[in-house]
Amino acid sequence: MSLIATLLAALALLNAPDVPDLQRTAAALEAEASARAERLATAPAASAQAPEPGDRVLEGLDALALAAARHARTIDADGGASDLGCIFRGMSADAAAWSGRLGAASSAADQARAYRGIARLAGQAVILAAEDIHSGPPGPCPSGG
């Protein structure tokens, strides 16, 4: 692929409606989850407080799950790299699963670990959303993902 074609493909990806939304959603979730992990780390033996419905992190996880699934569909529709589509489908599933893990934490230390995991997932979404979706051959996900 020529340099101009590569630049045009990258520009098209950055202008795709799902990329900025995915990055904003993931960045906000990463910041909130990181801040909560730091606060909880100051009293690790305390009992965990399950997040209430409507909690910003729970809503952020739901939004990330939807945005990652939407991005995976965009990658598939554009004939993008199968591994990248698979990664975003996996991120979508992981984001949905973190709500349960967060609610199951029995101590502040467990909850802090969960928030750090959420922050790590969201940070990876920010980085990977900027990847060129045509960085590899299209095809099915390994292991049916």
C-alpha positions as a Markdown table, in Angstrom:
| # | Residue | x | y | z |
|---|---|---|---|---|
| 1 | Met | 0.0 | 0.0 | 0.0 |
| 2 | Ser | 1.4 | 3.4 | -0.9 |
| 3 | Leu | 2.0 | 6.1 | 1.7 |
| 4 | Ile | -0.9 | 8.2 | 0.4 |
| 5 | Ala | -3.3 | 5.2 | 0.4 |
| 6 | Thr | -2.2 | 4.4 | 4.0 |
| 7 | Leu | -2.7 | 8.0 | 5.1 |
| 8 | Leu | -6.1 | 8.1 | 3.5 |
| 9 | Ala | -7.1 | 4.8 | 5.1 |
| 10 | Ala | -5.9 | 6.1 | 8.5 |
| 11 | Leu | -7.8 | 9.4 | 8.0 |
| 12 | Ala | -11.0 | 7.5 | 7.1 |
| 13 | Leu | -10.7 | 5.4 | 10.2 |
| 14 | Leu | -10.2 | 8.4 | 12.4 |
| 15 | Asn | -13.2 | 10.0 | 10.9 |
| 16 | Ala | -15.4 | 6.9 | 11.3 |
| 17 | Pro | -18.1 | 7.8 | 13.8 |
| 18 | Asp | -17.4 | 4.9 | 16.2 |
| 19 | Val | -13.7 | 5.7 | 16.8 |
| 20 | Pro | -13.9 | 9.0 | 18.6 |
| 21 | Asp | -16.9 | 7.7 | 20.6 |
| 22 | Leu | -15.0 | 4.6 | 21.6 |
| 23 | Gln | -11.9 | 6.5 | 22.6 |
| 24 | Arg | -13.9 | 9.1 | 24.6 |
| 25 | Thr | -15.9 | 6.4 | 26.4 |
| 26 | Ala | -12.9 | 4.3 | 27.1 |
| 27 | Ala | -10.8 | 7.3 | 28.3 |
| 28 | Ala | -13.5 | 8.4 | 30.7 |
| 29 | Leu | -13.9 | 4.9 | 32.1 |
| 30 | Glu | -10.2 | 4.5 | 32.5 |
| 31 | Ala | -9.8 | 7.7 | 34.5 |
| 32 | Glu | -12.8 | 7.0 | 36.8 |
| 33 | Ala | -11.8 | 3.3 | 37.4 |
| 34 | Ser | -8.1 | 4.4 | 38.1 |
| 35 | Ala | -9.2 | 7.0 | 40.6 |
| 36 | Arg | -11.5 | 4.6 | 42.4 |
| 37 | Ala | -8.7 | 2.0 | 42.5 |
| 38 | Glu | -6.4 | 4.5 | 44.1 |
| 39 | Arg | -9.0 | 5.6 | 46.7 |
| 40 | Leu | -9.8 | 1.9 | 47.6 |
| 41 | Ala | -6.1 | 1.1 | 48.0 |
| 42 | Thr | -5.8 | 3.3 | 51.0 |
| 43 | Ala | -8.1 | 1.0 | 53.1 |
| 44 | Pro | -7.7 | -2.5 | 51.5 |
| 45 | Ala | -9.2 | -4.4 | 54.5 |
| 46 | Ala | -12.5 | -2.5 | 54.3 |
| 47 | Ser | -15.6 | -4.2 | 53.1 |
| 48 | Ala | -16.4 | -3.6 | 49.4 |
| 49 | Gln | -19.4 | -1.4 | 48.6 |
| 50 | Ala | -21.2 | -2.7 | 45.5 |
| 51 | Pro | -21.8 | 0.0 | 43.0 |
| 52 | Glu | -25.4 | 1.3 | 42.8 |
| 53 | Pro | -27.4 | 1.0 | 39.6 |
| 54 | Gly | -26.6 | 4.1 | 37.5 |
| 55 | Asp | -23.0 | 4.2 | 38.8 |
| 56 | Arg | -20.6 | 5.9 | 36.3 |
| 57 | Val | -18.3 | 2.9 | 36.1 |
| 58 | Leu | -21.2 | 0.5 | 35.5 |
| 59 | Glu | -22.6 | 2.9 | 32.8 |
| 60 | Gly | -19.1 | 3.3 | 31.4 |
| 61 | Leu | -18.7 | -0.5 | 31.1 |
| 62 | Asp | -22.1 | -0.8 | 29.3 |
| 63 | Ala | -21.1 | 2.0 | 27.0 |
| 64 | Leu | -17.7 | 0.5 | 26.3 |
| 65 | Ala | -19.2 | -2.9 | 25.6 |
| 66 | Leu | -21.6 | -1.4 | 23.0 |
| 67 | Ala | -18.9 | 0.9 | 21.5 |
| 68 | Ala | -16.4 | -2.0 | 21.2 |
| 69 | Ala | -19.0 | -4.3 | 19.6 |
| 70 | Arg | -19.9 | -1.5 | 17.2 |
| 71 | His | -16.2 | -1.0 | 16.3 |
| 72 | Ala | -15.8 | -4.8 | 15.7 |
| 73 | Arg | -18.8 | -4.7 | 13.3 |
| 74 | Thr | -17.2 | -1.7 | 11.5 |
| 75 | Ile | -13.9 | -3.6 | 11.1 |
| 76 | Asp | -15.8 | -6.6 | 9.7 |
| 77 | Ala | -17.9 | -4.5 | 7.4 |
| 78 | Asp | -14.8 | -2.8 | 6.0 |
| 79 | Gly | -13.0 | -6.1 | 5.5 |
| 80 | Gly | -10.5 | -5.3 | 8.2 |
| 81 | Ala | -8.1 | -7.4 | 10.1 |
| 82 | Ser | -9.8 | -10.4 | 11.7 |
| 83 | Asp | -7.6 | -10.3 | 14.8 |
| 84 | Leu | -8.6 | -6.7 | 15.5 |
| 85 | Gly | -12.3 | -7.4 | 15.1 |
| 86 | Cys | -11.8 | -10.4 | 17.4 |
| 87 | Ile | -10.0 | -8.2 | 20.0 |
| 88 | Phe | -12.9 | -5.7 | 20.0 |
| 89 | Arg | -15.5 | -8.4 | 20.3 |
| 90 | Gly | -13.5 | -9.8 | 23.3 |
| 91 | Met | -13.3 | -6.3 | 24.8 |
| 92 | Ser | -17.0 | -6.0 | 24.5 |
| 93 | Ala | -17.5 | -9.3 | 26.3 |
| 94 | Asp | -14.9 | -8.4 | 29.0 |
| 95 | Ala | -16.5 | -5.0 | 29.6 |
| 96 | Ala | -19.9 | -6.7 | 30.2 |
| 97 | Ala | -18.3 | -9.2 | 32.6 |
| 98 | Trp | -16.5 | -6.7 | 34.8 |
| 99 | Ser | -19.8 | -5.4 | 36.3 |
| 100 | Gly | -20.4 | -8.8 | 37.9 |
| 101 | Arg | -16.8 | -9.1 | 39.1 |
| 102 | Leu | -17.0 | -5.7 | 40.6 |
| 103 | Gly | -20.2 | -6.6 | 42.5 |
| 104 | Ala | -18.7 | -9.9 | 43.7 |
| 105 | Ala | -15.7 | -8.3 | 45.3 |
| 106 | Ser | -15.7 | -8.9 | 49.1 |
| 107 | Ser | -13.1 | -6.4 | 50.2 |
| 108 | Ala | -11.8 | -3.0 | 49.1 |
| 109 | Ala | -8.6 | -4.7 | 48.0 |
| 110 | Asp | -10.6 | -7.0 | 45.7 |
| 111 | Gln | -12.6 | -4.1 | 44.4 |
| 112 | Ala | -9.4 | -2.0 | 43.8 |
| 113 | Arg | -8.1 | -5.0 | 41.7 |
| 114 | Ala | -11.3 | -5.0 | 39.7 |
| 115 | Tyr | -11.1 | -1.3 | 39.1 |
| 116 | Arg | -7.5 | -1.6 | 38.0 |
| 117 | Gly | -8.5 | -4.4 | 35.6 |
| 118 | Ile | -11.3 | -2.2 | 34.2 |
| 119 | Ala | -8.9 | 0.7 | 33.8 |
| 120 | Arg | -6.4 | -1.5 | 32.0 |
| 121 | Leu | -9.1 | -2.8 | 29.6 |
| 122 | Ala | -10.3 | 0.8 | 28.9 |
| 123 | Gly | -6.8 | 2.0 | 28.3 |
| 124 | Gln | -6.2 | -0.8 | 25.8 |
| 125 | Ala | -9.4 | 0.2 | 24.0 |
| 126 | Val | -8.2 | 3.8 | 23.7 |
| 127 | Ile | -4.9 | 2.6 | 22.1 |
| 128 | Leu | -6.3 | -0.1 | 19.9 |
| 129 | Ala | -9.1 | 2.0 | 18.5 |
| 130 | Ala | -6.5 | 4.1 | 16.7 |
| 131 | Glu | -5.1 | 1.1 | 14.9 |
| 132 | Asp | -5.6 | 0.8 | 11.2 |
| 133 | Ile | -8.4 | -1.7 | 10.7 |
| 134 | His | -6.7 | -3.1 | 7.6 |
| 135 | Ser | -3.6 | -4.2 | 9.5 |
| 136 | Gly | -4.1 | -7.8 | 8.6 |
| 137 | Pro | -6.2 | -10.1 | 6.5 |
| 138 | Pro | -10.0 | -10.4 | 7.1 |
| 139 | Gly | -11.4 | -13.7 | 8.3 |
| 140 | Pro | -13.0 | -15.5 | 11.1 |
| 141 | Cys | -11.8 | -15.2 | 14.7 |
| 142 | Pro | -9.8 | -18.0 | 16.0 |
| 143 | Ser | -11.7 | -20.1 | 18.6 |
| 144 | Gly | -15.0 | -18.7 | 17.4 |
| 145 | Gly | -14.5 | -15.3 | 19.2 |
